[in-house]
Amino acid sequence: MDSPRWFDRSLPQTLQIATLLLYMNGIVTLLFSSFALLVILPAAAELVGAYGISNSKRWGYITAVIGAVFPLFILLINAVSFRISIFSLIFSNPLTLVFEIALVALLLHPQSREHQKIWFH
């Protein structure tokens, strides 16, 4: 049996970059944000998901996708409930939004989905 690893270089490039972004986003979120449950849970899901992806676990991929999509979902819910325009949301914190969208795009990329479908267990 393989020993657990934090990063797998044999993954496709899309999953390698997604794993690094998951680790970085999860750590930065836990270090520099409030300890609200809506902030801690997605960050923990990103960290656990990155570890699961590195060890070729299907549950890791699913957890990572949920952890990556959740902040975008909360942002959209806030925009609708507080009647904030999407334009002002985009320009309020554009760098964070770019990284969140890039992370979801990397995880849902056809190459990433196909690899996890074939090789993850």
C-alpha positions as CSV (number, residue, x, y, z in Angstrom):
1,M,0.0,0.0,0.0
2,D,1.3,3.5,-0.9
3,S,2.1,5.8,1.9
4,P,-0.1,9.0,2.2
5,R,1.2,12.0,0.3
6,W,0.5,15.7,0.3
7,F,1.1,16.2,-3.4
8,D,1.1,13.9,-6.4
9,R,3.2,14.8,-9.4
10,S,1.7,12.1,-11.6
11,L,-1.7,13.9,-11.7
12,P,-2.7,15.9,-14.8
13,Q,-1.5,19.5,-14.7
14,T,-5.1,20.8,-14.1
15,L,-5.4,18.7,-10.9
16,Q,-1.9,19.6,-9.8
17,I,-2.6,23.3,-10.0
18,A,-6.0,22.8,-8.4
19,T,-4.4,20.9,-5.5
20,L,-1.9,23.7,-4.9
21,L,-4.7,26.3,-5.1
22,L,-6.8,24.3,-2.7
23,Y,-4.0,24.1,-0.1
24,M,-3.1,27.8,-0.5
25,N,-6.7,29.0,-0.4
26,G,-7.6,26.8,2.6
27,I,-4.6,27.9,4.7
28,V,-4.9,31.6,3.9
29,T,-8.6,31.5,4.7
30,L,-8.1,29.8,8.0
31,L,-5.2,32.1,9.0
32,F,-6.6,35.5,7.9
33,S,-10.4,35.4,8.2
34,S,-13.0,35.3,11.0
35,F,-13.8,32.0,12.6
36,A,-17.4,31.9,11.3
37,L,-18.8,28.5,10.4
38,L,-19.5,29.6,6.9
39,V,-15.8,30.4,6.5
40,I,-14.2,27.5,8.3
41,L,-16.2,24.7,6.6
42,P,-15.3,25.5,3.0
43,A,-11.7,26.1,4.0
44,A,-11.5,22.7,5.8
45,A,-13.3,21.1,2.8
46,E,-10.6,22.6,0.5
47,L,-7.8,21.3,2.6
48,V,-9.3,17.8,3.1
49,G,-10.2,17.7,-0.6
50,A,-6.6,18.6,-1.7
51,Y,-5.2,15.8,0.5
52,G,-7.8,13.4,-0.9
53,I,-6.9,14.4,-4.5
54,S,-3.2,13.9,-3.8
55,N,-4.0,10.4,-2.6
56,S,-6.3,9.6,-5.6
57,K,-9.5,9.4,-3.6
58,R,-12.8,10.0,-5.2
59,W,-14.2,11.5,-2.0
60,G,-11.3,14.0,-2.0
61,Y,-12.3,15.2,-5.5
62,I,-16.0,15.5,-4.5
63,T,-15.0,17.3,-1.2
64,A,-12.7,19.7,-3.1
65,V,-15.4,20.6,-5.6
66,I,-17.9,21.3,-2.9
67,G,-15.3,23.3,-1.0
68,A,-14.5,25.3,-4.1
69,V,-18.1,26.0,-5.2
70,F,-19.5,26.9,-1.8
71,P,-17.9,30.4,-1.5
72,L,-19.2,31.3,-5.0
73,F,-22.6,30.0,-4.0
74,I,-22.6,32.1,-0.8
75,L,-21.5,35.1,-2.8
76,L,-24.4,34.6,-5.3
77,I,-26.9,34.1,-2.4
78,N,-25.6,37.3,-0.8
79,A,-26.0,39.2,-4.0
80,V,-29.5,38.1,-4.5
81,S,-30.7,38.5,-0.9
82,F,-29.1,42.0,-0.4
83,R,-29.9,43.1,-4.0
84,I,-26.3,43.8,-4.8
85,S,-25.5,44.0,-8.4
86,I,-23.1,41.4,-9.9
87,F,-21.0,44.3,-11.2
88,S,-20.3,45.6,-7.7
89,L,-19.5,42.1,-6.4
90,I,-17.0,41.5,-9.2
91,F,-15.1,44.7,-8.5
92,S,-15.3,44.6,-4.7
93,N,-12.6,41.9,-4.5
94,P,-11.6,40.9,-8.0
95,L,-8.5,38.9,-7.2
96,T,-10.3,36.6,-4.8
97,L,-13.1,36.1,-7.3
98,V,-10.6,35.2,-10.0
99,F,-8.9,32.6,-7.9
100,E,-12.2,31.1,-6.8
101,I,-13.4,30.8,-10.4
102,A,-10.1,29.5,-11.6
103,L,-10.2,26.8,-8.9
104,V,-13.6,25.6,-9.9
105,A,-12.6,25.7,-13.6
106,L,-9.6,23.6,-12.9
107,L,-11.5,21.0,-10.9
108,L,-14.4,20.8,-13.4
109,H,-12.1,20.8,-16.4
110,P,-12.7,17.7,-18.7
111,Q,-9.2,16.5,-18.2
112,S,-9.6,16.5,-14.4
113,R,-13.0,14.9,-14.4
114,E,-11.9,12.2,-16.8
115,H,-8.8,11.4,-14.7
116,Q,-10.7,11.1,-11.5
117,K,-13.3,9.0,-13.2
118,I,-10.7,6.5,-14.4
119,W,-8.0,6.5,-11.7
120,F,-9.5,7.6,-8.4
121,H,-11.0,5.0,-6.1
